[in-house]
Amino acid sequence: MKLNLNRPLAFFDLETTGVNVGSDRIVEIAILKAMPDGTEVIKTLRINPEMPIPLSSSLIHGIYDKDIADQPTFKAVAQELSDFIGDADLAGYNSNRFDIPVLLEEFLRAGVDFDMTDRRFVDVQNIFHQMEQRTLRAAYKFYCDKDIINAHSAEADITATYHVLLAQIERYKDADFEDKQGNLSKPVQNDVDALHAFTNMNKPVDFAGRMVFNEEGEECFNFGKHKGKTVEQVFDMEPSYYAWMKQGDFPLYTKKKLTEIWERWNKKKDQLKLEKQQSAPNPSNASGQRPLPKVNNPGFKPQPKKDKPAVDVTNDMLEQLKMKFGK
């Protein structure tokens, strides 16, 4: 079958030095770009991560320091990769939680502005885990009745992921899914918008999951002492939390999204302050009348205040004075 696409869908997979989104680096990237006309284009690159590859990682993906010693750094190929992906939507296996955040970190380090605005992303693992809950190897065997040859090479894994999605769409096109609220739907359709909605149910703001959207579409913290509170609420009561996160060990993309919210919050504060100043009455002119101009004229003499009319002294007044002064 052919994917129903109105723009390219770029499946990609990363092999890395480890699993820390903020500090580990890419050693291999493979991209399968599915085009709306049904054609496919693949690009695979080995990357010099500019750091040693731990043996534990090399034993998984089979890439050792000697294999990438003469390969380009990510910075050297960042613009090429950004241009190849273009305006394509993104897809992968566990891509929302790992591959996309790692890729965004690398683009930010390289100084390439990889725009995620209006880009949709389909995580094939989320479909699989919610419908069957297995691994990629089992998914490929279950849906395609095949074994992955050369598993844990980026190209083999991403090709398997692509074929698993095609089989999932065919298998679940009429299948019901019941969410936690008991609502039934048929979410697995040959439509990237529907797949995007189904595989992004947690609504992450920053992909690393430190911030998520609530039901009202507001950004909320998803960790620590402020979990569940909106980011703007936390800024209102503890603005130093922004500085703490900016200085902390958080992914660069998390900090980028946090700064966007911080700047928006500050603009709102400034606007409210300006509106309050404009609507507040002038304390020196509470009556609302225009104040009289100051006169800078040497010949001007202010009019003396008129004395109040004299009041006759009464016996009661004399008695009060006696009591006050003791006389």
NUNU-205094 format. One record per residue: x, y, z of N, C-alpha, C in turn. Coordinates in Angstrom, 3 decimals. Layout:
# residues N
SITE        npx        npy        npz       capx       capy       capz        cpx        cpy        cpz
SITE          X          Y          Z          X          Y          Z          X          Y          Z
...
***
This chain:
# residues 327
SITE        npx        npy        npz       capx       capy       capz        cpx        cpy        cpz
SITE      0.834     -1.190      0.000      0.000      0.000      0.000      0.877      1.251      0.000
SITE      0.294      2.385     -0.310      1.007      3.653     -0.372      0.465      4.590      0.702
SITE      1.378      5.273      1.383      0.948      6.255      2.387      0.217      7.405      1.710
SITE     -0.848      7.863      2.373     -1.603      9.005      1.871     -0.955     10.278      2.418
SITE     -0.137     10.927      1.598      0.650     12.076      2.052      0.349     13.312      1.214
SITE      0.324     14.470      1.882      0.252     15.727      1.136      1.581     16.461      1.157
SITE      2.548     15.947      1.931      3.932     16.419      1.880      4.809     15.267      2.362
SITE      6.120     15.314      2.130      6.982     14.182      2.481      6.925     13.840      3.968
SITE      7.172     12.562      4.250      7.260     12.078      5.622      8.644     11.444      5.773
SITE      9.485     12.042      6.616     10.877     11.598      6.769     11.004     10.668      7.968
SITE     11.178      9.373      7.685     11.477      8.402      8.737     12.975      8.507      9.027
SITE     13.351      8.586     10.297     14.779      8.628     10.584     15.104      7.872     11.866
SITE     16.343      7.399     11.917     16.810      6.638     13.066     18.236      7.059     13.375
SITE     18.575      7.107     14.661     19.905      7.518     15.100     20.594      6.384     15.848
SITE     21.899      6.242     15.621     22.754      5.464     16.507     23.628      6.491     17.227
SITE     23.770      6.347     18.530     24.398      7.398     19.332     25.447      6.825     20.287
SITE     26.140      7.750     20.959     27.139      7.345     21.959     26.483      6.863     23.248
SITE     25.207      7.151     23.441     24.494      6.750     24.650     23.061      7.222     24.585
SITE     22.389      7.237     25.731     20.956      7.538     25.746     20.627      8.833     26.473
SITE     21.625      9.642     26.808     21.371     10.929     27.447     21.104     11.971     26.372
SITE     19.873     12.473     26.343     19.472     13.414     25.287     20.338     14.661     25.278
SITE     20.709     15.145     26.462     21.434     16.407     26.534     22.912     16.325     26.235
SITE     23.542     15.160     26.480     25.003     15.101     26.360     25.534     14.105     25.343
SITE     24.758     13.085     24.980     25.262     12.105     24.017     25.127     12.610     22.584
SITE     25.899     12.004     21.672     26.005     12.507     20.304     25.671     11.423     19.276
SITE     25.344     11.873     18.088     24.997     10.982     16.983     26.265     10.407     16.355
SITE     26.261      9.084     16.073     27.361      8.467     15.329     26.894      7.968     13.959
SITE     25.589      7.822     13.803     25.033      7.446     12.491     23.593      7.925     12.407
SITE     23.226      8.425     11.239     21.840      8.829     11.001     21.405      8.284      9.648
SITE     20.218      7.709      9.609     19.626      7.237      8.361     18.246      7.867      8.222
SITE     17.968      8.379      7.040     16.678      9.026      6.769     16.059      8.393      5.538
SITE     14.838      7.913      5.692     14.054      7.430      4.550     12.942      8.437      4.328
SITE     12.996      9.116      3.210     12.030     10.171      2.918     10.962      9.622      1.973
SITE      9.763      9.388      2.530      8.639      8.902      1.730      7.952     10.098      1.078
SITE      7.839     10.067     -0.248      7.297     11.189     -0.989      5.808     10.985     -1.274
SITE      5.067     12.069     -1.485      3.633     11.944     -1.775      3.321     11.090     -3.001
SITE      4.258     11.010     -3.963      4.003     10.211     -5.165      4.336      8.742     -4.976
SITE      4.747      8.351     -3.757      5.033      6.949     -3.476      6.498      6.579     -3.586
SITE      7.332      7.476     -4.089      8.765      7.187     -4.186      9.439      7.361     -2.832
SITE     10.613      6.791     -2.701     11.361      6.853     -1.444     12.807      7.252     -1.739
SITE     13.379      8.083     -0.864     14.777      8.494     -0.975     15.442      8.240      0.372
SITE     16.629      7.606      0.345     17.329      7.280      1.592     18.678      7.989      1.636
SITE     18.997      8.551      2.789     20.316      9.136      3.041     20.831      8.576      4.360
SITE     22.061      8.031      4.332     22.694      7.486      5.530     24.074      8.101      5.690
SITE     24.375      8.592      6.889     25.667      9.223      7.153     26.240      8.719      8.464
SITE     27.535      8.429      8.454     28.268      8.204      9.700     28.779      9.570     10.171
SITE     28.777      9.775     11.482     29.130     11.071     12.067     30.235     10.890     13.109
SITE     31.219     11.762     13.085     32.229     11.795     14.149     31.644     12.571     15.329
SITE     31.408     11.903     16.463     30.725     12.577     17.583     31.634     13.490     18.399
SITE     32.907     13.530     18.070     33.884     14.364     18.793     33.991     13.979     20.270
SITE     33.733     12.700     20.539     33.887     12.141     21.885     34.007     10.631     21.724
SITE     34.630      9.933     22.670     34.754      8.474     22.566     33.383      7.798     22.635
SITE     33.253      6.715     21.870     32.020      5.922     21.942     32.204      4.864     23.023
SITE     31.364      4.852     24.056     31.481      3.817     25.090     31.345      2.424     24.489
SITE     32.112      1.479     25.020     32.075      0.117     24.502     30.673     -0.471     24.599
SITE     29.961     -0.144     25.671     28.597     -0.680     25.839     27.694     -0.270     24.685
SITE     27.895      0.936     24.146     27.095      1.387     23.002     27.572      0.740     21.715
SITE     28.888      0.636     21.553     29.446      0.021     20.342     28.997     -1.425     20.201
SITE     28.873     -2.134     21.306     28.447     -3.536     21.261     27.008     -3.674     20.786
SITE     26.222     -2.600     20.929     24.824     -2.635     20.469     24.734     -2.318     18.984
SITE     25.319     -1.186     18.545     25.151     -0.786     17.146     26.336     -1.140     16.244
SITE     27.421     -1.648     16.824     28.534     -2.117     16.005     29.410     -1.026     15.422
SITE     29.312      0.189     15.929     30.125      1.306     15.440     31.145      1.658     16.514
SITE     32.444      1.589     16.124     33.528      1.844     17.072     34.252      3.139     16.688
SITE     35.099      3.611     17.596     35.814      4.870     17.363     36.543      4.876     16.028
SITE     37.189      3.754     15.666     37.945      3.698     14.414     37.033      3.834     13.188
SITE     35.758      3.471     13.342     34.828      3.525     12.209     34.412      4.954     11.865
SITE     34.519      5.869     12.824     34.052      7.238     12.585     35.179      8.269     12.690
SITE     36.423      7.775     12.840     37.560      8.685     13.031     37.706      9.687     11.892
SITE     37.447      9.244     10.654     37.623     10.115      9.485     36.295     10.660      8.944
SITE     35.213     10.477      9.687     33.902     10.939      9.237     33.695     12.408      9.632
SITE     32.795     13.111      8.943     32.551     14.526      9.271     31.842     14.673     10.608
SITE     32.023     15.825     11.234     31.278     16.135     12.449     29.839     16.488     12.074
SITE     28.963     16.506     13.071     27.574     16.863     12.778     27.482     18.298     12.269
SITE     28.282     19.186     12.850     28.250     20.580     12.410     28.554     20.715     10.932
SITE     29.448     19.844     10.422     29.842     19.918      9.017     28.718     19.478      8.077
SITE     27.808     18.621      8.561     26.749     18.102      7.682     25.365     18.577      8.099
SITE     25.286     19.425      9.142     23.982     19.836      9.689     23.103     20.503      8.639
SITE     23.655     21.445      7.893     22.847     22.141      6.895     22.406     21.193      5.779
SITE     23.283     20.270      5.403     22.935     19.269      4.383     21.753     18.419      4.834
SITE     21.774     17.995      6.099     20.679     17.180      6.625     19.389     17.987      6.725
SITE     19.509     19.234      7.183     18.325     20.093      7.286     17.694     20.309      5.912
SITE     18.533     20.527      4.905     18.032     20.738      3.539     17.389     19.468      2.991
SITE     17.975     18.304      3.322     17.428     17.037      2.819     16.041     16.771      3.418
SITE     15.902     17.013      4.721     14.595     16.813      5.366     13.591     17.848      4.864
SITE     14.056     19.090      4.684     13.189     20.148      4.167     11.986     20.382      5.060
SITE     10.798     20.464      4.441      9.564     20.715      5.206      8.835     19.430      5.558
SITE      9.524     18.298      5.442      8.876     17.006      5.685      8.439     16.865      7.133
SITE      7.346     16.125      7.329      6.982     15.698      8.672      7.962     14.608      9.100
SITE      8.025     14.319     10.406      9.006     13.377     10.931      8.339     12.118     11.472
SITE      9.002     10.994     11.266      8.496      9.724     11.780      9.663      8.870     12.217
SITE      9.392      7.974     13.162     10.443      7.076     13.635      9.892      6.127     14.676
SITE     10.789      5.374     15.254     10.420      4.413     16.283     10.998      4.901     17.607
SITE     10.148      5.292     18.538     10.535      5.970     19.787     11.159      7.329     19.475
SITE     10.773      7.902     18.364     11.372      9.151     17.897     10.958     10.353     18.743
SITE      9.737     10.357     19.268      9.281     11.512     20.061     10.094     11.678     21.340
SITE     10.490     10.568     21.950     11.178     10.621     23.237     12.700     10.621     23.104
SITE     13.214     10.156     21.962     14.668     10.065     21.859     15.234     10.699     20.587
SITE     14.867     10.178     19.416     15.528     10.611     18.183     15.309     12.094     17.877
SITE     14.061     12.580     18.002     13.803     13.994     17.725     14.526     14.900     18.720
SITE     14.437     14.651     20.053     15.184     15.513     20.980     16.697     15.524     20.729
SITE     17.274     14.344     20.429     18.721     14.289     20.180     19.068     15.068     18.907
SITE     18.264     14.892     17.859     18.518     15.600     16.604     18.426     17.116     16.801
SITE     17.437     17.564     17.559     17.288     18.998     17.808     18.474     19.548     18.604
SITE     18.979     18.771     19.569     20.163     19.200     20.324     21.355     19.391     19.388
SITE     21.532     18.449     18.464     22.665     18.533     17.541     22.524     19.747     16.613
SITE     21.317     19.995     16.119     21.103     21.160     15.254     21.390     22.460     16.014
SITE     20.960     22.532     17.263     21.194     23.741     18.054     22.682     23.948     18.318
SITE     23.418     22.874     18.621     24.862     22.995     18.827     25.554     23.475     17.553
SITE     25.018     23.027     16.406     25.634     23.384     15.130     25.213     24.765     14.643
SITE     24.268     25.396     15.351     23.810     26.721     14.952     22.864     26.718     13.775
SITE     22.204     25.578     13.522     21.244     25.473     12.425     19.831     25.534     13.014
SITE     19.039     26.489     12.536     17.678     26.671     13.046     16.746     25.712     12.315
SITE     16.567     24.521     12.880     15.688     23.511     12.291     14.281     23.766     12.817
SITE     13.459     24.394     11.997     12.148     24.877     12.435     11.176     23.713     12.633
SITE     10.594     23.613     13.832      9.613     22.560     14.126      8.179     23.081     14.039
SITE      8.004     24.350     13.692      6.673     24.940     13.619      5.824     24.238     12.567
SITE      4.643     23.806     12.949      3.670     23.151     12.058      4.168     21.829     11.482
SITE      5.284     21.326     11.986      5.780     20.029     11.515      5.100     18.931     12.335
SITE      4.579     17.917     11.673      3.920     16.814     12.368      4.906     15.667     12.563
SITE      4.681     14.855     13.593      5.601     13.766     13.876      4.815     12.524     14.288
SITE      5.182     11.410     13.685      4.487     10.141     13.889      5.464      9.165     14.547
SITE      5.145      8.733     15.754      5.983      7.771     16.460      5.359      6.387     16.310
SITE      5.979      5.570     15.489      5.459      4.234     15.199      5.429      3.375     16.464
SITE      6.384      3.596     17.363      6.407      2.814     18.600      5.161      3.057     19.432
SITE      4.682      4.300     19.434      3.492      4.600     20.232      2.260      3.867     19.707
SITE      2.137      3.770     18.391      1.030      2.976     17.833      1.167      1.532     18.290
SITE      2.379      1.014     18.134      2.626     -0.395     18.474      2.421     -0.664     19.962
SITE      2.990      0.182     20.820      2.874     -0.052     22.261      1.438      0.070     22.750
SITE      0.686      0.953     22.140     -0.695      1.119     22.571     -1.604      0.033     21.999
SITE     -1.226     -0.511     20.879     -2.062     -1.539     20.257     -1.569     -2.965     20.567
SITE     -0.269     -3.148     20.690      0.280     -4.497     20.891      1.325     -4.593     21.992
SITE      2.079     -3.518     22.222      3.108     -3.473     23.262      4.186     -4.531     23.050
SITE      5.044     -4.281     22.057      6.178     -5.150     21.737      7.403     -4.303     21.384
SITE      8.522     -4.962     21.001      9.736     -4.272     20.553      9.727     -4.166     19.028
SITE     10.697     -3.424     18.465     10.771     -3.288     17.003     10.977     -4.640     16.336
SITE     11.877     -5.463     16.872     12.109     -6.789     16.273     10.811     -7.605     16.256
SITE     10.099     -7.589     17.403      8.840     -8.335     17.481      7.781     -7.704     16.590
SITE      7.794     -6.370     16.506      6.822     -5.687     15.650      7.009     -6.090     14.198
SITE      8.260     -6.131     13.759      8.549     -6.500     12.366      8.126     -7.946     12.107
SITE      8.393     -8.821     13.067      7.984    -10.221     12.929      6.473    -10.345     12.971
SITE      5.837     -9.596     13.888      4.388     -9.702     14.068      3.620     -9.152     12.868
SITE      4.013     -7.953     12.410      3.262     -7.303     11.340      3.686     -7.748      9.943
SITE      4.972     -8.012      9.770      5.481     -8.307      8.427      5.917     -9.756      8.255
SITE      5.912    -10.508      9.363      6.335    -11.909      9.355      7.738    -12.064      8.781
SITE      8.621    -11.154      9.194     10.009    -11.182      8.739     10.932    -10.910      9.923
SITE     12.188    -11.330      9.779     13.214    -11.009     10.764     14.073     -9.873     10.223
SITE     14.460     -8.944     11.128     15.329     -7.842     10.703     16.739     -8.380     10.477
SITE     17.235     -8.218      9.260     18.610     -8.589      8.952     19.517     -7.410      9.318
SITE     20.580     -7.699     10.061     21.510     -6.644     10.496     20.807     -5.648     11.412
SITE     20.085     -6.185     12.407     19.377     -5.323     13.369     20.360     -4.414     14.091
SITE     19.885     -3.238     14.455     20.648     -2.188     15.140     21.616     -1.451     14.219
SITE     21.515     -1.695     12.914     22.123     -0.732     11.997     21.007      0.254     11.679
SITE     21.348      1.526     11.562     20.307      2.547     11.418     19.442      2.298     10.194
SITE     20.057      1.932      9.078     19.273      1.767      7.843     18.334      0.569      7.928
SITE     18.816     -0.549      8.497     17.959     -1.724      8.636     16.796     -1.432      9.568
SITE     17.067     -0.741     10.668     16.011     -0.438     11.644     14.963      0.504     11.067
SITE     15.418      1.525     10.337     14.449      2.502      9.849     13.629      1.938      8.692
SITE     14.228      1.052      7.893     13.470      0.389      6.824     12.401     -0.507      7.437
SITE     12.775     -1.228      8.508     11.796     -2.075      9.198     10.682     -1.220      9.789
SITE     11.040     -0.071     10.373     10.041      0.827     10.973      9.043      1.303      9.926
SITE      9.539      1.657      8.751      8.678      2.117      7.652      7.674      1.042      7.263
SITE      8.143     -0.187      7.119      7.245     -1.275      6.708      6.287     -1.668      7.823
SITE      6.718     -1.518      9.086      5.811     -1.787     10.211      4.646     -0.803     10.184
SITE      4.919      0.492      9.921      3.833      1.475      9.874      2.837      1.137      8.770
SITE      3.328      0.761      7.612      2.418      0.387      6.519      1.524     -0.776      6.942
SITE      2.114     -1.774      7.604      1.332     -2.935      8.052      0.361     -2.555      9.162
SITE      0.757     -1.641     10.062     -0.138     -1.183     11.129     -1.379     -0.503     10.562
SITE     -1.166      0.357      9.577     -2.298      1.069      8.971     -3.274      0.077      8.344
SITE     -2.720     -0.914      7.674     -3.570     -1.935      7.036     -4.307     -2.761      8.085
SITE     -3.618     -3.106      9.171     -4.197     -3.986     10.184     -5.241     -3.290     11.041
SITE     -5.001     -2.009     11.390     -5.851     -1.330     12.365     -6.803     -0.298     11.770
SITE     -6.946     -0.284     10.464     -7.775      0.761      9.851     -9.225      0.724     10.342
SITE     -9.714     -0.444     10.759    -11.088     -0.545     11.268    -11.123     -0.974     12.734
SITE     -9.967     -0.926     13.416     -9.892     -1.403     14.803    -10.282     -0.292     15.773
SITE    -11.048     -0.658     16.795    -11.434      0.291     17.837    -10.325      0.416     18.872
SITE    -10.187      1.634     19.408     -9.268      1.886     20.521    -10.056      2.590     21.617
SITE     -9.916      2.100     22.848    -10.609      2.706     23.981     -9.590      3.458     24.828
SITE     -9.775      4.769     25.006     -8.838      5.554     25.802     -9.165      5.430     27.287
SITE     -8.416      6.143     28.135     -8.584      6.020     29.582     -9.925      6.533     30.070
SITE    -10.571      7.385     29.272    -11.893      7.905     29.648    -13.026      7.024     29.109
SITE    -12.658      5.918     28.446    -13.671      5.012     27.907    -14.204      5.412     26.546
SITE    -13.578      6.387     25.892    -14.014      6.812     24.567    -13.467      5.880     23.495
SITE    -14.321      5.470     22.580    -13.919      4.587     21.491    -13.646      5.394     20.228
SITE    -12.608      4.996     19.495    -12.289      5.647     18.230    -11.542      4.668     17.343
SITE    -11.355      5.052     16.077    -10.549      4.277     15.134     -9.371      5.176     14.726
SITE     -8.344      5.265     15.572     -7.305      6.281     15.387     -6.248      5.966     14.339
SITE     -6.038      4.672     14.025     -4.961      4.309     13.099     -5.504      4.349     11.672
SITE     -5.277      5.475     11.028     -5.783      5.703      9.673     -4.623      6.096      8.754
SITE     -4.846      5.989      7.472     -3.834      6.380      6.482     -3.870      7.895      6.310
SITE     -3.536      8.570      7.387     -3.602     10.026      7.421     -2.613     10.512      8.485
SITE     -1.660     11.334      8.085     -0.599     11.745      9.001     -1.147     12.574     10.156
SITE     -2.190     13.392      9.920     -2.773     14.174     11.016     -3.314     13.247     12.111
SITE     -4.039     12.188     11.682     -4.606     11.249     12.648     -3.500     10.490     13.384
SITE     -2.476     10.076     12.657     -1.365      9.351     13.276     -0.589     10.251     14.233
SITE     -0.435     11.513     13.855      0.230     12.493     14.726     -0.530     12.627     16.048
SITE     -1.859     12.761     15.954     -2.672     12.931     17.161     -2.599     11.696     18.053
SITE     -2.622     10.510     17.442     -2.643      9.269     18.222     -1.294      8.981     18.862
SITE     -0.195      9.331     18.205      1.136      9.007     18.733      1.737     10.140     19.558
SITE      0.955     11.204     19.777      1.427     12.312     20.614      0.393     12.653     21.677
SITE     -0.122     11.618     22.332     -1.199     11.808     23.300     -0.740     12.559     24.545
SITE      0.559     12.525     24.847      1.063     13.252     26.026      1.274     14.731     25.747
SITE      1.187     15.134     24.488      1.297     16.535     24.071      2.549     17.212     24.641
SITE      3.739     16.724     24.287      4.954     17.352     24.823      5.185     18.732     24.235
SITE      5.743     19.624     25.039      6.130     20.955     24.572      7.544     20.900     24.005
SITE      8.409     20.122     24.670      9.838     20.152     24.366     10.410     18.800     23.945
SITE      9.584     17.786     23.725      9.967     16.440     23.318     10.666     15.654     24.423
SITE     11.465     16.306     25.248     12.094     15.593     26.362     11.073     15.316     27.462
SITE      9.893     15.947     27.370      8.822     15.687     28.318      8.903     16.463     29.610
SITE      9.793     17.456     29.685      9.866     18.280     30.894      8.653     19.215     30.996
SITE      8.080     19.548     29.840      6.864     20.378     29.793      5.873     19.735     28.831
SITE      4.595     19.759     29.204      3.533     19.202     28.357      2.366     20.187     28.316
SITE      1.539     20.045     27.297      0.329     20.856     27.203     -0.791     20.208     28.014
SITE     -1.560     21.022     28.750     -2.733     20.493     29.442     -3.940     20.538     28.498
SITE     -5.116     20.208     29.022     -6.320     20.155     28.182     -6.690     21.522     27.617
SITE     -6.265     22.587     28.283     -6.569     23.948     27.816     -5.498     24.481     26.859
SITE     -4.512     23.633     26.541     -3.456     24.060     25.632     -2.393     24.918     26.289
SITE     -2.315     24.892     27.622     -1.318     25.669     28.362     -0.098     24.788     28.668
SITE      1.083     25.387     28.613      2.304     24.652     28.931      2.392     24.414     30.437
SITE      2.629     23.163     30.837      2.746     22.802     32.254      4.057     22.063     32.496
SITE      4.609     22.228     33.689      5.775     21.436     34.057      5.337     19.998     34.304
SITE      6.204     19.068     33.904      5.870     17.646     34.004      6.867     16.908     34.897
SITE      7.505     17.645     35.803      8.475     17.033     36.702      8.624     17.925     37.941
SITE      9.227     17.364     38.976      9.630     18.145     40.139      8.492     18.697     40.973
SITE      8.835     19.685     41.791      7.888     20.221     42.772      6.733     20.983     42.131
SITE      6.903     21.432     40.889      5.842     22.196     40.224      5.092     21.369     39.172
SITE      5.223     20.054     39.230      4.552     19.196     38.252      3.048     19.453     38.261
SITE      2.489     19.659     37.075      1.059     19.911     36.938      0.680     21.376     36.919
SITE      1.588     22.253     37.376      1.305     23.691     37.358      1.703     24.257     35.994
SITE      0.974     25.295     35.555      1.356     25.918     34.300      2.671     26.665     34.489
SITE      3.423     26.763     33.405      4.728     27.425     33.467      4.561     28.890     33.881
SITE      3.514     29.538     33.353      3.298     30.945     33.684      2.913     31.114     35.155
SITE      2.165     30.174     35.717      1.838     30.242     37.143      3.111     30.182     37.986
SITE      4.024     29.309     37.607      5.284     29.174     38.339      6.110     30.449     38.207
SITE      6.129     31.042     37.017      6.848     32.307     36.840      6.253     33.398     37.722
SITE      4.930     33.379     37.883      4.268     34.388     38.720      4.713     34.286     40.178
SITE      4.816     33.044     40.684      5.100     32.889     42.112      6.575     32.615     42.409
SITE      7.312     32.134     41.409      8.732     31.849     41.631      9.522     32.095     40.340
SITE      9.705     33.356     39.967     10.389     33.657     38.704     11.831     33.154     38.657
SITE     12.444     32.915     39.811     13.820     32.411     39.829     13.915     30.977     39.298
SITE     12.763     30.304     39.173     12.754     28.932     38.647     13.250     28.912     37.199
SITE     12.986     29.996     36.479     13.461     30.108     35.094     14.991     30.081     35.062
SITE     15.627     30.890     35.910     17.095     30.944     35.951     17.669     29.596     36.370
SITE     17.010     28.932     37.326     17.486     27.623     37.788     17.490     26.611     36.638
SITE     16.428     26.608     35.842     16.364     25.665     34.722     17.358     26.029     33.624
SITE     17.526     27.326     33.373     18.464     27.755     32.331     19.900     27.361     32.688
SITE     20.214     27.353     33.981     21.560     26.995     34.422     21.709     25.498     34.683
SITE     20.591     24.775     34.675     20.616     23.359     35.018     20.957     22.461     33.835
SITE     21.018     21.164     34.106     21.371     20.160     33.105     20.117     19.703     32.362
SITE     19.558     20.632     31.580     18.383     20.327     30.772     18.761     20.423     29.293
SITE     18.053     19.682     28.424     18.352     19.765     26.989     18.224     21.192     26.462
SITE     18.999     21.510     25.448     18.985     22.850     24.865     17.609     23.202     24.307
SITE     16.914     22.222     23.722     15.603     22.522     23.138     14.582     22.813     24.244
SITE     14.723     22.127     25.389     13.855     22.429     26.539     14.071     23.875     26.969
SITE     15.336     24.301     27.042     15.650     25.677     27.436     15.150     26.680     26.400
SITE     15.204     26.296     25.134     14.710     27.191     24.081     13.212     27.432     24.235
SITE     12.441     26.351     24.432     10.992     26.497     24.601     10.664     27.243     25.893
SITE     11.450     27.001     26.952     11.242     27.698     28.220     11.451     29.199     28.039
SITE     12.487     29.581     27.280     12.769     30.996     27.033     11.648     31.650     26.237
SITE     11.083     30.925     25.270      9.959     31.469     24.502      8.782     31.796     25.423
SITE      8.497     30.901     26.366      7.393     31.135     27.309      7.738     32.297     28.239
SITE      8.997     32.356     28.692      9.458     33.440     29.577      9.299     34.797     28.909
SITE      9.697     34.896     27.643      9.599     36.169     26.922      8.137     36.559     26.706
SITE      7.297     35.572     26.403      5.865     35.846     26.234      5.250     36.318     27.547
SITE      5.640     35.667     28.666      5.135     36.035     29.989      5.563     37.455     30.342
SITE      6.806     37.829     30.058      7.285     39.177     30.347      6.551     40.232     29.520
SITE      6.251     39.905     28.270      5.495     40.841     27.430      4.095     41.072     28.002
SITE      3.465     39.998     28.480      2.143     40.130     29.105      2.220     41.024     30.341
SITE      3.250     40.813     31.165      3.423     41.622     32.371      3.588     43.098     32.027
SITE      4.445     43.367     31.030      4.686     44.752     30.627      3.415     45.400     30.087
SITE      2.626     44.625     29.323      1.390     45.156     28.759      0.371     45.471     29.849
SITE      0.254     44.552     30.824     -0.673     44.787     31.941     -0.257     46.003     32.760
SITE      1.048     46.160     32.961      1.557     47.304     33.713      1.238     48.610     32.997
SITE      1.420     48.607     31.662      1.136     49.805     30.870     -0.345     50.148     30.910
SITE     -1.206     49.123     30.775     -2.646     49.350     30.800     -3.085     49.897     32.162
SITE     -2.461     49.391     33.223     -2.803     49.852     34.572     -2.417     51.315     34.755
SITE     -1.244     51.685     34.243     -0.784     53.072     34.351     -1.695     54.019     33.569
SITE     -2.130     53.561     32.391     -2.975     54.412     31.540     -4.368     54.605     32.124
SITE     -4.862     53.588     32.849     -6.223     53.673     33.389     -6.272     54.293     34.784
SITE     -5.121     54.407     35.465     -5.113     54.947     36.830     -5.322     56.455     36.811
SITE     -6.160     57.019     37.753     -6.362     58.476     37.813     -5.118     59.178     38.312
SITE     -4.948     60.439     37.908     -3.810     61.248     38.358     -4.053     61.652     39.807
SITE     -3.209     61.212     40.765     -3.467     61.507     42.187     -3.443     62.996     42.513
SITE     -2.757     63.779     41.718     -2.711     65.226     41.989     -3.898     65.955     41.394
SITE     -4.735     65.203     40.692     -5.896     65.834     40.052     -7.056     64.848     40.062
SITE     -7.450     64.424     41.269     -8.470     63.393     41.398     -9.804     63.811     40.837
SITE    -10.080     65.104     40.749    -11.371     65.576     40.247    -11.505     65.394     38.754
SITE    -10.369     65.119     38.080    -10.428     64.957     36.631    -10.355     66.270     35.885
SITE    -10.319     67.445     36.639    -10.235     68.732     35.969     -8.802     69.025     35.577
SITE     -8.650     69.795     34.545     -7.328     70.132     34.053     -6.641     71.047     35.068
SITE     -5.394     70.721     35.493     -4.720     71.559     36.494     -4.370     72.922     35.932
SITE     -4.359     73.927     36.835     -4.016     75.281     36.413     -2.536     75.372     36.091
SITE     -2.174     76.083     35.055     -0.765     76.206     34.692     -0.017     77.028     35.731
SITE      1.276     76.685     35.907      2.117     77.459     36.811      2.440     78.806     36.155
SITE      2.422     79.854     36.960      2.668     81.194     36.419      4.093     81.602     36.765
SITE      4.894     81.843     35.748      6.277     82.278     35.960      6.364     83.776     35.640
SITE      5.832     84.595     36.588      5.741     86.038     36.358      6.181     86.746     37.630
SITE      7.281     87.516     37.543      7.765     88.181     38.767      6.745     89.119     39.392
SITE      5.843     89.663     38.572      4.849     90.600     39.104      3.625     89.935     39.684
SITE      3.619     88.583     39.565      2.431     87.865     40.040      2.462     87.741     41.558
SITE      1.378     88.103     42.208      1.280     87.973     43.652      0.066     87.123     43.991
SITE      0.308     86.029     44.736     -0.832     85.185     45.089     -1.799     85.942     45.995
SITE     -3.074     85.684     45.803     -4.099     86.330     46.617     -4.044     85.791     48.039
SITE     -4.056     86.677     49.054     -4.036     86.185     50.443     -5.318     85.445     50.764
SITE     -5.144     84.432     51.631     -6.319     83.660     52.038     -7.218     84.539     52.883
SITE     -8.488     84.404     52.680     -9.462     85.163     53.462     -9.578     84.568     54.847
SITE     -9.549     85.490     55.878     -9.692     85.013     57.251    -11.113     84.555     57.505
SITE    -11.196     83.494     58.330    -12.521     83.006     58.690    -13.162     84.011     59.638
SITE    -14.459     84.168     59.607    -15.134     85.114     60.503    -14.891     84.758     61.962
SITE    -14.737     85.837     62.830    -14.465     85.628     64.261    -15.636     84.929     64.928
SITE    -15.282     84.053     65.913    -16.306     83.315     66.653    -16.275     83.795     68.098
SITE    -17.442     84.116     68.680    -17.513     84.577     70.061    -17.091     83.458     70.997
SITE    -16.281     83.851     72.054    -15.835     82.874     73.045    -16.967     82.633     74.026
SITE    -17.241     81.346     74.277    -18.329     80.987     75.201    -17.736     80.405     76.470
SITE    -18.570     80.318     77.511    -18.128     79.729     78.764    -17.688     78.275     78.590
SITE    -18.396     77.544     77.729    -18.027     76.133     77.474    -16.620     76.045     76.915
SITE    -16.266     76.967     76.022    -14.932     76.963     75.426    -13.866     77.234     76.480
SITE    -14.168     78.159     77.401    -13.219     78.477     78.460    -13.007     77.279     79.395
SITE    -14.103     76.579     79.712    -14.007     75.406     80.576    -13.151     74.317     79.932
SITE    -13.304     74.129     78.612    -12.514     73.094     77.879    -11.050     73.461     77.916
SITE    -10.711     74.770     77.786     -9.315     75.188     77.808     -8.705     74.960     79.188
SITE     -9.498     75.200     80.238     -9.050     74.989     81.609     -8.699     73.503     81.837
SITE     -9.564     72.669     81.382     -9.355     71.229     81.558     -8.093     70.771     80.791
SITE     -7.860     71.351     79.636     -6.733     70.944     78.783     -5.397     71.385     79.372
SITE     -5.336     72.612     79.867     -4.056     73.160     80.334     -3.940     73.148     81.862
SITE     -4.966     72.690     82.527     -4.923     72.583     83.989     -4.939     73.894     84.698
SITE     -5.523     74.878     84.140     -5.573     76.190     84.746     -7.023     76.580     84.977
***
